[in-house]
Amino acid sequence: MTAFRTLDQADVKGKRVLVRVDLNVPMENGRVTDATRIERVLPTIREIADKGGKVILLAHFGRPKGRDPKESLKPVAEAVSTHLGKPVFFADDCIGEAAAQAVNGLKDGDVLLLENTRFHAGEEKNDKAFVAELAKLGDLYVNDAFSAAHRAHASTEGLARVLPSYAGRTMQAELEALTKGLEAPKRPVVAIVGGAKVSTKIDLLENLVKKVDALVIGGGMANTFVHAMGLGIGKSLAEKDLAATALRIIEQARESNCAIILPVDGVCAYEFKAGAQNHTYGIDAIPEDQMILDVGSQSVERVSAAINDAATLVWNGPLGAFEIPPFDQGTVAAARHAAQRTKEGKLVSVAGGGDTVAALNHAGVAESFTYVSTAGGAFLEWLEGKSLPGVEALKA
Ligand code: AMP
């Protein structure tokens, strides 16, 4: 990832600053139920406002087909205002007269949120005319929405091409963490990849084996690998039709000198149910009528040993069915070990993508990791080695 401009290079005083943020927050009955995303964008908003810029927030919400009051950002403006501790003005449209009037009424240091960018088809089409309409409202563009950076939309990519553009503080933190994780990591690097299926993570696995020194494969997807190697996996979740893919990934790892670490034992049960009676078996002795729901303690020891050998850890996906105890134990033990090594200053740990954040929160260690990305799709595309249009457009 080459250099990108940050707020350190931006002279925002007296300027109209269009700031792309992620405010796609979960809502129930018009109330925000989880304010994590709001919290994450506050530093950038505060910094620009404190430096005397006029903050004009751009965001999408949901997947509306045209204007839809159910997907209005208006209630979100109120929530941002509460967390920010100052008024957040709102405009009923992100372009045109309503937006222009609201922007013209701003004083230095004021904050305005424009209505859902996806009310206009031009947003997702990255339409030039729509980009130009948005660009009229600002002097500078700041992108603080890493989680939307895998999409080349008008407000995530188009604007960066027509206005002087900068990474916001949250985007900057994410990019710096990702650089430490895979682009310029301290070696050795170990990756842990778990989760349900190989099919959703083929690109990711193929990219990682080229870049890391050791790859731990856990969770349901490990069953597909174990099956491909000719061992019985009973009734475990697996994609048997992907056996050839699994073997190809193992071969690619060998060619790249990447060690593959698969489970050597599994916690098995007759049913996928919390508290189900369970027993740990060696990976070559899985009973035909049971399913593997977690990695066993010997496997956890191997994962911990791999973490001990590593200077950098990249983690995506749980090692077992962590939502149904006691099948959370492998994930929890490995996560706590990684957190401990990080606290001791021996490990840089970067994690993210879907259930990983929930799993680390469940283990009570998300705060102790070097960086936990809540970006979902964008984080996964980065793990797949794809370039992210929103990030590319910010590069100097
Ligand atoms: P993913 O979204 O691909 O990261 O997958 C996460 C899901 O994988 C979680 O809901 C886990 O319960 C599930 N999972 C992990 N290990 C297993 C397993 N051994 N058997 C069944 N499901 C699993």
Boltz pocket constraint, residues with backbone or C-beta under 6 A from the ligand:
constraints:
  - pocket:
      binder: B
      contacts: [[A, 194], [A, 195], [A, 196], [A, 197], [A, 200], [A, 218], [A, 219], [A, 220], [A, 221], [A, 237], [A, 292], [A, 293], [A, 294], [A, 316], [A, 317], [A, 318], [A, 319], [A, 320], [A, 321], [A, 322], [A, 323], [A, 353], [A, 354], [A, 355], [A, 356]]
      max_distance: 6.0
